[in-house]
Amino acid sequence: MNDRVDLALAVEADGVHLGQTDLPMAVARRLLGSQRIIGRSTTNPDEMARALSEGADYIGVGPVYARPPSRINPPPG
């Protein structure tokens, strides 16, 4: 389930994927419990480290390559 812990609980989803501005990881874990999966979107090494230290079960990484002509989101690392 993308972004919505409430819906993940309502439909008994296996887990949820959270963006950087979504519910804090600790709150999501408290609501979902230890048996559900929680992932976090990341765009740079600091966000990756923080997501892992906060207990993310997996991380989504992107963008990996710059997309011309966009220079707004350069690739991490």
C-alpha positions as CSV (number, residue, x, y, z in Angstrom):
1,M,0.0,0.0,0.0
2,N,1.5,3.3,-1.0
3,D,1.6,6.1,1.7
4,R,-1.6,5.1,3.6
5,V,-1.1,3.2,6.8
6,D,-4.8,3.6,7.6
7,L,-5.8,1.8,4.3
8,A,-3.1,-0.8,4.8
9,L,-4.7,-1.7,8.1
10,A,-8.2,-1.6,6.7
11,V,-7.4,-4.1,3.9
12,E,-4.9,-6.1,6.0
13,A,-2.1,-5.4,3.5
14,D,1.3,-7.0,4.1
15,G,2.8,-3.5,4.5
16,V,3.1,0.0,3.4
17,H,5.6,2.2,1.4
18,L,6.2,5.7,2.8
19,G,7.7,8.7,1.2
20,Q,9.9,11.2,3.0
21,T,6.9,13.5,3.9
22,D,4.6,10.7,5.0
23,L,3.9,9.4,8.4
24,P,7.1,9.0,10.6
25,M,8.5,5.5,10.6
26,A,8.1,5.0,14.3
27,V,4.4,5.9,14.2
28,A,3.8,3.6,11.2
29,R,5.6,0.7,13.0
30,R,3.6,1.3,16.2
31,L,0.3,1.1,14.2
32,L,1.3,-1.7,11.9
33,G,3.2,-3.9,14.3
34,S,6.4,-5.9,13.7
35,Q,4.8,-8.4,11.3
36,R,4.1,-6.0,8.5
37,I,6.6,-4.6,6.0
38,I,7.5,-0.9,5.9
39,G,9.5,0.6,3.1
40,R,10.8,4.2,2.6
41,S,11.5,6.2,-0.5
42,T,15.0,7.7,-0.5
43,T,16.9,10.1,-2.9
44,N,20.3,10.4,-1.3
45,P,22.7,8.6,1.1
46,D,21.6,10.5,4.1
47,E,17.9,9.6,3.6
48,M,19.0,5.9,3.0
49,A,20.9,5.8,6.3
50,R,18.1,7.5,8.2
51,A,15.5,5.1,6.8
52,L,17.6,2.1,7.7
53,S,18.3,3.4,11.2
54,E,14.6,4.1,11.7
55,G,13.8,0.4,11.0
56,A,12.7,0.4,7.3
57,D,12.4,-3.2,6.0
58,Y,13.5,-2.0,2.6
59,I,14.3,1.3,0.8
60,G,13.4,2.5,-2.6
61,V,16.2,4.5,-4.3
62,G,15.9,7.1,-7.0
63,P,16.6,8.8,-9.2
64,V,19.5,6.6,-10.2
65,Y,20.4,8.5,-13.4
66,A,19.9,12.1,-14.3
67,R,17.0,12.6,-16.7
68,P,17.8,15.2,-19.4
69,P,16.8,18.0,-19.4
70,S,15.9,17.9,-15.7
71,R,18.6,18.9,-13.2
72,I,16.2,19.3,-10.4
73,N,16.8,15.7,-9.0
74,P,20.4,14.7,-9.6
75,P,21.3,11.1,-9.0
76,P,22.2,10.2,-5.4
77,G,25.8,9.6,-4.3
